[in-house]
Amino acid sequence: MKKLFLIPFLVFAITAKSQDTSSIVLPKQTKKQDYSFNLQQAIEYALKNNYSAINAGRDIEASKEKKWETTAMGLPQINAGVDYTNNFVLQKSLIPAEFFGGNKGDFAEVAFGTKHNMVAHATLSQLIFDGSYLVALQASKTYLKFYENVKQKTDVEIKEMVINAYGNVLLAEESIAILKKNKTTLEKTLSDTKETFKNGLIEEENVEQLQITLTTVNSTLNYNKRLVEVVYKMLKINLGIDINDDLRLTDKLDNLTVSNLDLALSQNEFIVSDNVNYKMASNFEEQRELEYKLQKTKALPSLSANVNLGYNAFGNQFEFFTQNQRWFNYSNLGVSLNVPIFSSLARNSRTQQAKIALEQAKTQLTEAEQKLKLQYANAKSEYEFSIEEYATAKSNLNLAERIEKKQQIKFTEGLSSSFDFSEAQRQLYSAQQNYLQSMVNIINKKAALEKIINK
């Protein structure tokens, strides 16, 4: 019987499933596709069509096949074959010549055998007992569980990436809308100021100060227009659609922010065992335990059996497929028992190494648990802070808008300098961006918290 090989445990050392996108060949599309998603629809679509999600699903299917491959090692195996030998120069032997009437002490050359030999054979083999096979069966289940956890981890990461990318697109679009509004207001103010300057009522510095501000707003607006194209493409890649397809987002940033205001989420009890990273660390510990069991089974005997059936044929002419050719059958039954007796303590050394590795895995699991608790506390704090930051940014924006309007009135009436007015504008523009960013932070921080608690 063939020697039994176990599933390589090294599969558990596979690193993060990063892919080289340069090796992916995508099908060419003859026509652009149109997509329209709210955030939840985008997440659901990405979980099915994201490139990493697709391959993670394939890994599960492959691991199921691997599991059956391991199971089949302990089932009956049948092999058949035909062997043909052409002895174009027969091997010769020497025998005493006196056997043929020759002189005593002389030797004669004799060739034994025929020029053509053929053997048709079949072997049925069955593993009866092998401790390592029993461990391999358990390992195959752990192997499958590992890739199921990898798929879950991939889905969680994809969800977070889609949420972040979706929020970045909305942020860029809202920034463009606000900058356009600011530009329109500023252009009108600049036009009125120029007329006032022509009438000699104000200094030229007031006009120049507004021109500087307008130039800055135009530059920022152009940057955001270029940026929105990039973030759209990033979102499309995360969704698993072609970057040249048309995509429209139906959620609005303010509505999405309100729907993500959920302080009750951070009040729930954190169950570490639900986290996929903890599951993978536990999976690694289980794998080490199986390696330890494997080494202990090396001290057990193994038993296998096989049945061989076959036919032999010989001849000096190649006539194996004619009716005159004679075939001689044979058959035998064999049982093989292998009993480990003494290995100069090598087996004991390997067993102790596996035991140490198991203890290390248990320590790593404890470490992973503590780190996850810390990550949860940090994510919870970040989410709660983002909600507070949002309320502060909203309040500051209202104040900045009132200050800017007052300064604009004073500037128009000649009661305020261009410097004071420009400073109020810069304060307003900063408050606008802080407010938009605070809304995106709520969405992103909640996604990070949900990733930890595996929601």
ZIFENSUL-V732091 format. One record per residue. N is the residue number from 1. RES is the residue in three letters. BURIAL is 1 if it has 24 or more other ideal C-beta (glycine too) atoms within 12 Angstrom, else 0. Layout:
[[N/RES/BURIAL] [N/RES/BURIAL]]
This chain:
[[1/MET/1] [2/LYS/0] [3/LYS/0] [4/LEU/1] [5/PHE/0] [6/LEU/1] [7/ILE/1] [8/PRO/0] [9/PHE/1] [10/LEU/0] [11/VAL/1] [12/PHE/1] [13/ALA/0] [14/ILE/0] [15/THR/0] [16/ALA/0] [17/LYS/1] [18/SER/0] [19/GLN/0] [20/ASP/0] [21/THR/0] [22/SER/0] [23/SER/0] [24/ILE/0] [25/VAL/0] [26/LEU/0] [27/PRO/0] [28/LYS/0] [29/GLN/0] [30/THR/0] [31/LYS/0] [32/LYS/0] [33/GLN/0] [34/ASP/0] [35/TYR/1] [36/SER/0] [37/PHE/1] [38/ASN/0] [39/LEU/1] [40/GLN/0] [41/GLN/0] [42/ALA/1] [43/ILE/1] [44/GLU/0] [45/TYR/1] [46/ALA/1] [47/LEU/1] [48/LYS/0] [49/ASN/1] [50/ASN/1] [51/TYR/1] [52/SER/1] [53/ALA/1] [54/ILE/1] [55/ASN/1] [56/ALA/1] [57/GLY/1] [58/ARG/0] [59/ASP/1] [60/ILE/1] [61/GLU/0] [62/ALA/0] [63/SER/1] [64/LYS/0] [65/GLU/0] [66/LYS/1] [67/LYS/1] [68/TRP/0] [69/GLU/0] [70/THR/1] [71/THR/0] [72/ALA/0] [73/MET/1] [74/GLY/1] [75/LEU/0] [76/PRO/0] [77/GLN/0] [78/ILE/0] [79/ASN/0] [80/ALA/0] [81/GLY/0] [82/VAL/0] [83/ASP/0] [84/TYR/0] [85/THR/0] [86/ASN/0] [87/ASN/0] [88/PHE/0] [89/VAL/0] [90/LEU/0] [91/GLN/0] [92/LYS/0] [93/SER/0] [94/LEU/0] [95/ILE/0] [96/PRO/0] [97/ALA/0] [98/GLU/0] [99/PHE/0] [100/PHE/0] [101/GLY/0] [102/GLY/0] [103/ASN/0] [104/LYS/0] [105/GLY/0] [106/ASP/0] [107/PHE/0] [108/ALA/0] [109/GLU/0] [110/VAL/0] [111/ALA/0] [112/PHE/0] [113/GLY/0] [114/THR/0] [115/LYS/0] [116/HIS/1] [117/ASN/1] [118/MET/1] [119/VAL/1] [120/ALA/1] [121/HIS/1] [122/ALA/0] [123/THR/1] [124/LEU/1] [125/SER/1] [126/GLN/1] [127/LEU/1] [128/ILE/0] [129/PHE/0] [130/ASP/1] [131/GLY/1] [132/SER/1] [133/TYR/1] [134/LEU/1] [135/VAL/1] [136/ALA/1] [137/LEU/1] [138/GLN/1] [139/ALA/1] [140/SER/1] [141/LYS/1] [142/THR/1] [143/TYR/1] [144/LEU/1] [145/LYS/1] [146/PHE/1] [147/TYR/1] [148/GLU/1] [149/ASN/1] [150/VAL/1] [151/LYS/1] [152/GLN/1] [153/LYS/1] [154/THR/1] [155/ASP/1] [156/VAL/1] [157/GLU/1] [158/ILE/1] [159/LYS/1] [160/GLU/1] [161/MET/1] [162/VAL/1] [163/ILE/1] [164/ASN/1] [165/ALA/1] [166/TYR/1] [167/GLY/1] [168/ASN/1] [169/VAL/1] [170/LEU/1] [171/LEU/1] [172/ALA/1] [173/GLU/1] [174/GLU/1] [175/SER/1] [176/ILE/1] [177/ALA/0] [178/ILE/1] [179/LEU/1] [180/LYS/0] [181/LYS/0] [182/ASN/1] [183/LYS/1] [184/THR/0] [185/THR/1] [186/LEU/1] [187/GLU/0] [188/LYS/0] [189/THR/1] [190/LEU/1] [191/SER/0] [192/ASP/0] [193/THR/1] [194/LYS/0] [195/GLU/0] [196/THR/0] [197/PHE/0] [198/LYS/0] [199/ASN/0] [200/GLY/0] [201/LEU/0] [202/ILE/1] [203/GLU/0] [204/GLU/0] [205/GLU/0] [206/ASN/1] [207/VAL/1] [208/GLU/0] [209/GLN/1] [210/LEU/1] [211/GLN/1] [212/ILE/0] [213/THR/1] [214/LEU/1] [215/THR/0] [216/THR/0] [217/VAL/1] [218/ASN/0] [219/SER/0] [220/THR/1] [221/LEU/1] [222/ASN/0] [223/TYR/0] [224/ASN/1] [225/LYS/0] [226/ARG/0] [227/LEU/0] [228/VAL/1] [229/GLU/0] [230/VAL/0] [231/VAL/1] [232/TYR/1] [233/LYS/0] [234/MET/1] [235/LEU/1] [236/LYS/1] [237/ILE/1] [238/ASN/1] [239/LEU/1] [240/GLY/1] [241/ILE/1] [242/ASP/0] [243/ILE/1] [244/ASN/0] [245/ASP/1] [246/ASP/0] [247/LEU/1] [248/ARG/0] [249/LEU/1] [250/THR/0] [251/ASP/1] [252/LYS/0] [253/LEU/1] [254/ASP/0] [255/ASN/0] [256/LEU/1] [257/THR/1] [258/VAL/0] [259/SER/0] [260/ASN/1] [261/LEU/1] [262/ASP/0] [263/LEU/0] [264/ALA/0] [265/LEU/1] [266/SER/1] [267/GLN/0] [268/ASN/0] [269/GLU/0] [270/PHE/1] [271/ILE/0] [272/VAL/1] [273/SER/0] [274/ASP/1] [275/ASN/1] [276/VAL/1] [277/ASN/1] [278/TYR/1] [279/LYS/1] [280/MET/1] [281/ALA/1] [282/SER/1] [283/ASN/1] [284/PHE/1] [285/GLU/1] [286/GLU/1] [287/GLN/1] [288/ARG/1] [289/GLU/1] [290/LEU/1] [291/GLU/1] [292/TYR/1] [293/LYS/1] [294/LEU/1] [295/GLN/1] [296/LYS/1] [297/THR/1] [298/LYS/1] [299/ALA/0] [300/LEU/0] [301/PRO/0] [302/SER/1] [303/LEU/0] [304/SER/1] [305/ALA/0] [306/ASN/1] [307/VAL/0] [308/ASN/1] [309/LEU/0] [310/GLY/1] [311/TYR/0] [312/ASN/1] [313/ALA/1] [314/PHE/1] [315/GLY/1] [316/ASN/0] [317/GLN/0] [318/PHE/0] [319/GLU/0] [320/PHE/1] [321/PHE/0] [322/THR/0] [323/GLN/0] [324/ASN/0] [325/GLN/0] [326/ARG/0] [327/TRP/0] [328/PHE/0] [329/ASN/0] [330/TYR/0] [331/SER/0] [332/ASN/0] [333/LEU/0] [334/GLY/0] [335/VAL/0] [336/SER/0] [337/LEU/0] [338/ASN/0] [339/VAL/0] [340/PRO/0] [341/ILE/0] [342/PHE/0] [343/SER/0] [344/SER/0] [345/LEU/0] [346/ALA/0] [347/ARG/0] [348/ASN/0] [349/SER/0] [350/ARG/0] [351/THR/0] [352/GLN/0] [353/GLN/0] [354/ALA/1] [355/LYS/0] [356/ILE/0] [357/ALA/1] [358/LEU/1] [359/GLU/0] [360/GLN/0] [361/ALA/1] [362/LYS/0] [363/THR/0] [364/GLN/1] [365/LEU/1] [366/THR/0] [367/GLU/0] [368/ALA/1] [369/GLU/1] [370/GLN/0] [371/LYS/0] [372/LEU/1] [373/LYS/1] [374/LEU/0] [375/GLN/1] [376/TYR/1] [377/ALA/0] [378/ASN/0] [379/ALA/1] [380/LYS/1] [381/SER/0] [382/GLU/1] [383/TYR/1] [384/GLU/1] [385/PHE/0] [386/SER/1] [387/ILE/1] [388/GLU/0] [389/GLU/1] [390/TYR/1] [391/ALA/0] [392/THR/0] [393/ALA/1] [394/LYS/1] [395/SER/0] [396/ASN/0] [397/LEU/1] [398/ASN/0] [399/LEU/0] [400/ALA/1] [401/GLU/1] [402/ARG/0] [403/ILE/1] [404/GLU/1] [405/LYS/0] [406/LYS/0] [407/GLN/1] [408/GLN/1] [409/ILE/0] [410/LYS/0] [411/PHE/1] [412/THR/0] [413/GLU/0] [414/GLY/0] [415/LEU/0] [416/SER/1] [417/SER/0] [418/SER/1] [419/PHE/0] [420/ASP/0] [421/PHE/1] [422/SER/1] [423/GLU/0] [424/ALA/1] [425/GLN/1] [426/ARG/1] [427/GLN/1] [428/LEU/1] [429/TYR/1] [430/SER/1] [431/ALA/1] [432/GLN/1] [433/GLN/1] [434/ASN/1] [435/TYR/1] [436/LEU/1] [437/GLN/1] [438/SER/1] [439/MET/1] [440/VAL/1] [441/ASN/1] [442/ILE/1] [443/ILE/1] [444/ASN/1] [445/LYS/1] [446/LYS/1] [447/ALA/1] [448/ALA/1] [449/LEU/1] [450/GLU/1] [451/LYS/1] [452/ILE/1] [453/ILE/1] [454/ASN/1] [455/LYS/0]]
